[in-house]
Amino acid sequence: MRIARAWKRDYKGWRIGVPKTKRSVRTINAPKSVLDKLDYTKEWLFTNPGQGNRAMGSPVRPANLRRNVWWPAVARAKFDLRPRIHDLRHTYASWMLAAGVPIATVSRQLGHESIKTTVDVYGHLDRASHEAAADRMAAILAAPA
């Protein structure tokens, strides 16, 4: 999937614009099973059904997505907490790091301008790297002199 535009909010309200940083413009990989469920026949992935004063096929505003899709899905899932859509980003990063995906790859997928951002936010979750370092040190110490 190509990420080339993002919702921005300024003093005039919400608008579609370029993402925050150069690295935010990116292509991300997703499992085929996910991609098969998405409709790529339109310019926008999540589009308006054409109700009220919104044109059919225009991008869905964040508040409408939350109200009409996200919160009903959260209610059906019967979560104890009320996760935000942005929490999916943190879940993705956490799961990738737990699966041993290199933190540099996760950083690029998230569109972080610097790997430092990813390390600062998620570095404590990079257990695979810490465990690999400990295993390598054990191998060095166990090697015959």
Residue frames as a rotation matrix with the C-alpha (Angstrom) as fourth column:
MET 1
0.589 0.808 0.000 0.00
0.808 -0.589 0.000 0.00
0.000 0.000 -1.000 0.00
ARG 2
-0.406 -0.695 0.594 1.28
0.677 -0.665 -0.315 3.43
0.614 0.274 0.740 -0.88
ILE 3
0.380 0.414 -0.827 1.05
0.845 -0.519 0.129 6.08
-0.375 -0.748 -0.547 1.84
ALA 4
-0.491 -0.562 0.665 1.26
0.811 -0.573 0.115 9.45
0.317 0.596 0.738 0.11
ARG 5
-0.304 0.461 0.834 -1.37
-0.218 -0.885 0.410 11.61
0.927 -0.057 0.370 1.84
ALA 6
-0.645 0.089 -0.759 -2.58
0.721 0.400 -0.566 12.11
0.253 -0.912 -0.322 5.38
TRP 7
0.537 0.832 0.141 -5.31
0.650 -0.515 0.559 13.92
0.538 -0.208 -0.817 7.29
LYS 8
-0.723 -0.690 0.006 -4.15
0.560 -0.592 -0.579 17.27
0.403 -0.416 0.815 8.68
ARG 9
0.470 0.844 -0.258 -5.95
0.863 -0.377 0.337 19.55
0.187 -0.381 -0.905 11.09
ASP 10
-0.752 -0.643 0.147 -5.27
0.596 -0.758 -0.264 23.27
0.281 -0.111 0.953 11.18
TYR 11
-0.820 0.412 -0.398 -7.20
0.001 -0.693 -0.721 26.41
-0.573 -0.591 0.568 12.11
LYS 12
-0.506 0.648 -0.569 -9.52
-0.857 -0.302 0.418 25.84
0.098 0.699 0.708 9.11
GLY 13
0.551 0.691 0.468 -10.39
-0.730 0.671 -0.131 22.29
-0.404 -0.269 0.874 10.13
TRP 14
0.128 -0.453 0.882 -9.53
0.103 0.891 0.443 18.93
-0.986 0.035 0.161 8.57
ARG 15
0.633 0.018 -0.774 -7.92
-0.750 -0.235 -0.618 18.58
-0.193 0.972 -0.135 5.13
ILE 16
0.822 -0.431 0.373 -5.94
0.481 0.876 -0.047 16.03
-0.307 0.218 0.926 3.15
GLY 17
0.742 -0.635 -0.213 -2.28
-0.670 -0.716 -0.197 16.93
-0.028 0.289 -0.957 2.73
VAL 18
0.182 -0.776 -0.603 1.20
-0.306 0.538 -0.785 15.54
0.934 0.328 -0.139 2.46
PRO 19
0.674 0.025 -0.738 2.35
0.589 0.585 0.558 13.42
0.446 -0.810 0.380 5.39
LYS 20
0.945 -0.200 -0.258 4.40
0.096 -0.585 0.805 14.90
-0.313 -0.786 -0.533 8.22
THR 21
0.150 -0.981 -0.125 7.89
-0.461 -0.182 0.869 13.97
-0.875 -0.073 -0.479 7.01
LYS 22
-0.085 -0.281 -0.956 9.67
-0.992 0.115 0.054 12.71
0.095 0.953 -0.288 3.88
ARG 23
-0.940 -0.335 -0.062 9.86
-0.323 0.935 -0.148 9.23
0.108 -0.119 -0.987 5.38
SER 24
-0.400 0.870 0.287 6.11
-0.282 0.181 -0.942 9.26
-0.872 -0.458 0.173 6.00
VAL 25
0.473 0.447 -0.759 5.61
-0.864 0.068 -0.498 8.90
-0.171 0.892 0.418 2.24
ARG 26
-0.631 -0.709 0.316 6.18
-0.685 0.700 0.203 5.20
-0.365 -0.088 -0.927 1.82
THR 27
0.104 0.596 -0.797 5.00
-0.660 0.640 0.392 1.86
0.744 0.485 0.460 0.55
ILE 28
-0.343 -0.168 0.924 4.11
-0.877 0.411 -0.250 -0.62
-0.338 -0.896 -0.288 3.25
ASN 29
-0.694 0.082 -0.715 3.70
-0.299 0.871 0.390 -4.34
0.655 0.485 -0.580 2.91
ALA 30
-0.160 0.700 0.696 0.62
-0.934 0.119 -0.336 -6.07
-0.318 -0.704 0.635 4.24
PRO 31
-0.679 -0.058 0.732 -0.38
-0.023 0.998 0.058 -9.72
-0.733 0.023 -0.679 4.22
LYS 32
-0.934 0.333 -0.127 -2.21
-0.109 0.073 0.991 -10.86
0.340 0.940 -0.032 1.08
SER 33
-0.435 0.811 -0.391 -5.13
0.867 0.494 0.061 -11.94
0.243 -0.313 -0.918 3.28
VAL 34
-0.189 0.321 -0.928 -5.54
0.494 -0.786 -0.372 -8.30
-0.849 -0.529 -0.010 4.37
LEU 35
-0.790 -0.192 -0.582 -5.03
-0.329 -0.669 0.667 -6.83
-0.518 0.718 0.465 0.91
ASP 36
-0.876 0.479 0.051 -7.64
0.353 0.568 0.744 -9.20
0.327 0.670 -0.667 -0.54
LYS 37
-0.143 0.863 -0.485 -10.27
0.971 0.026 -0.239 -7.65
-0.194 -0.505 -0.841 1.76
LEU 38
-0.289 -0.043 -0.956 -9.58
0.176 -0.984 -0.009 -4.07
-0.941 -0.171 0.292 0.65
ASP 39
0.601 0.561 0.569 -11.26
0.707 -0.041 -0.706 -2.34
-0.373 0.827 -0.421 -2.30
TYR 40
-0.351 -0.842 -0.410 -8.62
0.398 -0.531 0.748 -0.69
-0.847 0.099 0.521 -4.47
THR 41
-0.111 0.358 0.927 -11.00
0.994 0.038 0.104 0.37
0.002 0.933 -0.360 -7.25
LYS 42
0.873 0.434 0.222 -11.16
0.424 -0.901 0.096 3.96
0.242 0.011 -0.970 -5.99
GLU 43
0.188 -0.820 0.541 -8.58
-0.070 -0.561 -0.825 6.65
0.980 0.117 -0.162 -5.39
TRP 44
-0.250 -0.191 0.949 -9.21
-0.913 -0.280 -0.297 6.47
0.323 -0.941 -0.104 -1.64
LEU 45
-0.839 -0.120 -0.531 -9.19
-0.007 0.978 -0.208 3.28
0.545 -0.171 -0.821 0.39
PHE 46
-0.535 0.692 -0.486 -11.85
0.777 0.176 -0.605 4.37
-0.333 -0.701 -0.631 2.90
THR 47
-0.904 0.187 0.386 -14.54
0.133 -0.733 0.667 6.31
0.407 0.654 0.638 1.09
ASN 48
-0.722 0.691 -0.023 -17.75
-0.405 -0.450 -0.796 8.10
-0.561 -0.565 0.605 1.91
PRO 49
-0.564 0.568 0.599 -21.03
0.692 0.721 -0.033 6.46
-0.451 0.396 -0.800 0.88
GLY 50
-0.820 0.200 0.536 -22.33
0.288 -0.665 0.689 9.86
0.494 0.719 0.488 -0.28
GLN 51
0.120 0.867 -0.484 -24.59
0.961 0.022 0.277 10.88
0.250 -0.498 -0.830 2.58
GLY 52
0.445 0.126 -0.886 -25.47
0.552 -0.818 0.162 14.43
-0.705 -0.561 -0.434 3.56
ASN 53
0.880 -0.128 -0.457 -23.23
-0.362 -0.803 -0.473 17.02
-0.307 0.582 -0.753 1.96
ARG 54
-0.129 -0.966 0.225 -20.31
-0.501 0.260 0.825 14.62
-0.856 -0.007 -0.518 1.40
ALA 55
0.236 0.156 -0.959 -19.72
-0.968 0.120 -0.219 13.43
0.081 0.980 0.179 -2.15
MET 56
0.928 0.097 0.360 -19.77
-0.134 0.988 0.078 9.69
-0.348 -0.121 0.930 -2.77
GLY 57
0.685 -0.720 0.110 -16.23
0.622 0.500 -0.602 8.37
0.379 0.481 0.791 -3.02
SER 58
0.364 -0.573 0.734 -14.65
-0.444 -0.800 -0.404 11.23
0.819 -0.179 -0.546 -1.08
PRO 59
-0.578 -0.659 -0.482 -12.36
0.103 0.527 -0.844 10.35
0.810 -0.537 -0.236 1.84
VAL 60
0.487 0.725 -0.488 -14.08
0.559 0.171 0.811 9.50
0.671 -0.668 -0.322 5.12
ARG 61
0.179 -0.381 0.907 -13.44
-0.561 -0.797 -0.224 12.07
0.808 -0.469 -0.356 7.81
PRO 62
-0.735 -0.598 -0.319 -11.70
-0.098 0.560 -0.823 10.71
0.671 -0.573 -0.470 10.92
ALA 63
-0.724 0.501 0.475 -14.61
-0.623 -0.178 -0.762 11.55
-0.297 -0.847 0.440 13.26
ASN 64
0.307 0.877 -0.370 -17.07
-0.951 0.289 -0.106 9.72
0.014 0.384 0.923 11.00
LEU 65
-0.046 -0.408 -0.912 -14.80
-0.346 0.863 -0.369 6.67
0.937 0.298 -0.181 10.76
ARG 66
-0.942 -0.315 0.111 -14.56
-0.191 0.234 -0.953 6.56
0.274 -0.920 -0.281 14.55
ARG 67
-0.471 0.834 0.288 -18.29
-0.753 -0.210 -0.623 7.05
-0.459 -0.510 0.727 15.10
ASN 68
0.422 0.786 -0.452 -19.63
-0.901 0.310 -0.303 4.77
-0.098 0.535 0.839 12.34
VAL 69
0.502 -0.309 -0.808 -16.99
-0.289 0.820 -0.493 2.04
0.815 0.481 0.322 12.17
TRP 70
-0.473 -0.876 -0.091 -14.42
-0.205 0.210 -0.956 2.06
0.857 -0.433 -0.279 14.95
TRP 71
-0.658 0.203 0.726 -16.55
-0.753 -0.148 -0.641 2.49
-0.023 -0.968 0.250 18.10
PRO 72
0.527 0.849 -0.030 -19.19
-0.850 0.527 -0.018 -0.03
0.000 0.035 0.999 16.94
ALA 73
0.377 -0.469 -0.798 -16.40
-0.174 0.811 -0.559 -2.55
0.910 0.349 0.224 16.25
VAL 74
-0.718 -0.632 0.291 -14.89
-0.358 -0.022 -0.933 -1.90
0.596 -0.775 -0.211 19.70
ALA 75
-0.183 0.747 0.640 -18.32
-0.968 -0.022 -0.251 -2.42
-0.174 -0.665 0.726 21.28
ARG 76
0.713 0.461 -0.529 -18.83
-0.594 0.797 -0.106 -5.72
0.373 0.390 0.842 19.41
ALA 77
-0.022 -0.831 -0.555 -15.40
-0.064 0.555 -0.829 -6.90
0.998 0.017 -0.066 20.57
LYS 78
0.870 0.476 -0.130 -16.41
0.120 0.052 0.991 -6.17
0.478 -0.878 -0.012 24.19
PHE 79
-0.186 -0.982 0.003 -13.04
0.427 -0.084 -0.901 -4.70
0.885 -0.166 0.435 25.12
ASP 80
0.267 0.181 -0.947 -12.57
0.959 -0.144 0.243 -3.62
-0.093 -0.973 -0.212 28.71
LEU 81
-0.401 -0.494 -0.771 -10.70
0.354 -0.860 0.367 -0.55
-0.845 -0.126 0.520 27.48
ARG 82
0.787 0.616 0.000 -11.60
0.273 -0.349 -0.896 1.90
-0.552 0.706 -0.443 24.71
PRO 83
-0.211 -0.955 0.208 -8.68
0.664 0.016 0.748 1.72
-0.717 0.296 0.631 22.29
ARG 84
0.321 0.192 -0.927 -8.13
-0.440 -0.837 -0.326 4.52
-0.839 0.512 -0.184 19.82
ILE 85
0.999 -0.011 0.032 -7.50
0.034 0.400 -0.916 3.86
-0.003 0.916 0.400 16.12
HIS 86
0.431 -0.899 0.072 -3.95
-0.738 -0.398 -0.546 5.12
0.519 0.182 -0.835 16.68
ASP 87
0.214 -0.322 0.922 -3.46
-0.787 0.502 0.358 2.29
-0.579 -0.802 -0.146 19.19
LEU 88
0.944 0.117 0.309 -3.45
0.084 0.820 -0.567 -0.10
-0.320 0.561 0.764 16.22
ARG 89
0.637 -0.770 0.019 -0.17
-0.346 -0.308 -0.886 1.50
0.688 0.558 -0.463 15.15
HIS 90
-0.040 -0.643 0.765 1.36
-0.997 -0.022 -0.071 0.74
0.063 -0.766 -0.640 18.55
THR 91
0.541 0.301 0.785 -0.03
-0.409 0.910 -0.067 -2.80
-0.735 -0.285 0.615 18.46
TYR 92
0.977 -0.197 -0.081 1.47
-0.005 0.361 -0.932 -3.35
0.213 0.912 0.352 15.01
ALA 93
0.261 -0.945 0.196 4.90
-0.652 -0.322 -0.687 -2.12
0.712 0.052 -0.700 16.10
SER 94
0.018 -0.214 0.977 4.80
-0.948 0.306 0.085 -4.16
-0.317 -0.928 -0.197 19.32
TRP 95
0.767 0.339 0.545 3.79
-0.195 0.932 -0.305 -7.36
-0.612 0.128 0.781 17.53
MET 96
0.854 -0.496 -0.160 6.45
-0.119 0.114 -0.986 -6.91
0.507 0.861 0.038 14.84
LEU 97
0.001 -0.888 0.459 9.18
-0.861 -0.234 -0.451 -6.39
0.508 -0.395 -0.765 17.42
ALA 98
0.176 0.138 0.975 7.95
-0.779 0.625 0.052 -9.36
-0.602 -0.768 0.217 19.47
ALA 99
0.942 0.212 0.262 8.14
-0.006 0.788 -0.616 -11.46
-0.337 0.579 0.743 16.29
GLY 100
0.201 -0.969 0.147 11.79
0.536 0.234 0.811 -10.51
-0.820 -0.084 0.567 15.86
VAL 101
0.647 0.017 0.763 11.40
0.703 -0.400 -0.588 -8.04
0.295 0.916 -0.271 12.99
PRO 102
-0.426 -0.890 -0.162 14.44
0.894 -0.386 -0.229 -5.70
0.141 -0.242 0.960 13.07
ILE 103
0.086 0.476 -0.875 13.65
0.660 -0.685 -0.307 -2.35
-0.746 -0.552 -0.373 14.66
ALA 104
-0.734 -0.387 -0.558 14.99
-0.145 -0.714 0.685 -0.55
-0.664 0.584 0.468 11.55
THR 105
-0.864 0.480 0.155 12.37
0.352 0.354 0.866 -2.32
0.361 0.803 -0.475 9.42
VAL 106
-0.021 0.873 -0.487 9.60
0.996 -0.024 -0.086 -1.48
-0.087 -0.487 -0.869 11.88
SER 107
-0.262 -0.169 -0.950 10.78
0.314 -0.946 0.082 2.14
-0.913 -0.277 0.301 11.85
ARG 108
-0.973 -0.118 -0.200 10.53
-0.150 -0.336 0.930 2.33
-0.177 0.934 0.309 8.05
GLN 109
-0.568 0.823 0.014 7.08
0.699 0.473 0.536 0.70
0.435 0.314 -0.844 8.07
LEU 110
0.112 0.604 -0.789 5.88
0.905 -0.389 -0.169 3.28
-0.409 -0.696 -0.590 10.61
GLY 111
0.475 0.023 0.880 7.33
0.652 -0.680 -0.334 6.11
0.591 0.732 -0.338 8.52
HIS 112
0.766 -0.268 -0.584 9.48
0.405 -0.504 0.763 7.48
-0.499 -0.821 -0.278 11.31
GLU 113
0.885 -0.466 -0.009 11.96
-0.350 -0.652 -0.673 10.08
0.308 0.599 -0.740 10.09
SER 114
-0.184 -0.969 0.167 14.61
-0.836 0.065 -0.545 8.66
0.517 -0.239 -0.822 12.39
ILE 115
-0.006 0.106 -0.994 15.12
0.220 0.970 0.102 5.22
0.975 -0.219 -0.029 13.91
LYS 116
-0.932 -0.361 0.038 15.71
0.070 -0.280 -0.958 7.14
0.357 -0.889 0.286 17.17
THR 117
-0.353 0.885 0.303 11.96
-0.906 -0.404 0.125 7.84
0.233 -0.230 0.945 17.34
THR 118
0.420 0.515 -0.747 11.19
-0.392 0.845 0.363 4.13
0.819 0.141 0.557 17.06
VAL 119
-0.350 -0.639 -0.686 13.84
0.431 0.540 -0.723 3.20
0.832 -0.548 0.086 19.63
ASP 120
-0.907 -0.003 0.421 12.60
-0.319 -0.648 -0.692 5.89
0.275 -0.762 0.587 22.04
VAL 121
-0.081 0.980 0.182 8.98
-0.983 -0.109 0.149 4.71
0.166 -0.167 0.972 21.81
TYR 122
0.808 0.528 -0.260 9.35
-0.532 0.845 0.061 0.95
0.252 0.089 0.964 21.28
GLY 123
-0.050 -0.960 -0.277 12.95
-0.665 0.239 -0.708 0.07
0.745 0.149 -0.650 22.15
HIS 124
-0.450 -0.092 0.888 11.98
-0.854 0.336 -0.398 -1.56
-0.262 -0.937 -0.230 25.44
LEU 125
0.562 0.759 0.328 9.91
-0.583 0.645 -0.494 -4.07
-0.586 0.087 0.805 23.44
ASP 126
0.484 -0.446 -0.753 12.79
-0.728 0.272 -0.630 -5.22
0.486 0.853 -0.193 21.24
ARG 127
0.563 -0.191 0.804 13.34
-0.610 0.562 0.559 -8.35
-0.559 -0.805 0.200 23.36
ALA 128
0.955 -0.179 0.238 14.56
0.284 0.787 -0.547 -10.41
-0.089 0.590 0.802 20.40
SER 129
0.504 -0.814 0.289 17.64
-0.122 -0.398 -0.909 -8.20
0.855 0.423 -0.300 19.96
HIS 130
0.213 -0.398 0.892 18.40
-0.962 -0.245 0.121 -8.28
0.170 -0.884 -0.435 23.68
GLU 131
0.712 0.104 0.695 18.02
-0.335 0.920 0.205 -12.06
-0.618 -0.379 0.689 23.80
ALA 132
0.903 -0.415 0.114 20.13
0.298 0.412 -0.861 -12.50
0.310 0.811 0.496 20.66
ALA 133
0.314 -0.815 0.486 22.87
-0.570 -0.572 -0.590 -10.35
0.759 -0.091 -0.644 22.20
ALA 134
0.292 -0.160 0.943 22.82
-0.899 0.290 0.328 -12.45
-0.326 -0.943 -0.059 25.38
ASP 135
0.902 0.073 0.425 22.94
0.037 0.969 -0.246 -15.67
-0.430 0.238 0.871 23.33
ARG 136
0.726 -0.680 0.105 25.92
0.075 -0.073 -0.995 -14.39
0.684 0.730 -0.002 21.32
MET 137
0.154 -0.670 0.727 27.76
-0.889 -0.415 -0.193 -13.40
0.431 -0.616 -0.659 24.49
ALA 138
0.560 0.103 0.822 27.08
-0.581 0.756 0.301 -16.85
-0.590 -0.647 0.483 25.96
ALA 139
0.963 -0.207 0.170 28.52
0.267 0.688 -0.675 -18.45
0.023 0.696 0.718 22.81
ILE 140
0.438 -0.845 0.307 31.64
-0.335 -0.471 -0.816 -16.27
0.834 0.254 -0.489 23.03
LEU 141
0.131 -0.363 0.922 32.15
-0.991 -0.082 0.108 -17.12
0.036 -0.928 -0.371 26.69
ALA 142
0.676 0.214 0.705 31.62
-0.354 0.934 0.056 -20.84
-0.646 -0.287 0.707 26.06
ALA 143
0.884 -0.364 -0.293 34.05
-0.206 0.259 -0.944 -21.01
0.420 0.895 0.154 23.13
PRO 144
0.651 -0.720 -0.239 37.37
0.732 0.512 0.450 -22.72
-0.202 -0.468 0.860 23.82
ALA 145
0.728 -0.418 -0.544 40.23
-0.226 -0.895 0.385 -20.28
-0.648 -0.157 -0.746 24.27
